[in-house]
């Protein structure tokens, strides 16, 4: 299964966001990743469903929304209505993870659970079969441009082993500090959705960066 490339558009120039979305699709991106922050669960604040609705008008690609918010259940319906196809929520942000995941899936979306770098994999033990994907944060969420936390590398491998042992088809998405120098090794560990922000949109040629990620994914994926 070839790893998917999901450019994180909040690293793009906000005054040219529509152009960035179109560029990503034309360069071969598989998903558009959108980070939503509420200023409470994480310190930063971003736009809400109107941002996703704007992205939806610009692309046919699946929109992958990462909710970094308190009480994520309250946000799921509005983001699904705005056009989000995939929605991931933090296990640290909800007391009723199973119920929240069911809300996403019953609305027709793909449901993901997110773990911060210090959150152990055991927190997924009872819901792994209810997930379409797991998003492992490899930086502390809320800021772009951070360096990859090395301890997250074996965490990817352990999660892949658990998914395989359970006979499940759950994808592993990784977000934070991924670049062209470390992406091959991370795919080999088990990552199969690559979220990249600054490595794409801070590059001199973002389209070329996406194509380079795609090329590595094709050559490296099992």
Buried (B, 14 or more C-beta within 10 A) or exposed (E): EBBBBBBBBBBBEEEEBBEBBEBBBEBBBBBBBBBBBBEEBBEBEBBBBEBBBBBBEBBEBBBBBBBBBBBBBEBBEBBBEBBBBBBBBBBBBBEEBEEBBBBBBEBEBBBBBBBBBEBEBEEBEEBBEBBBBBBBBBBEBBEBEBEBBEEBBEBBBEBBEBBEEEEEEBBBBBBBBBBBEBBBEBBEBBBBBBBBBBBBBEBEEBBEBBBBBBEBBEEBBE
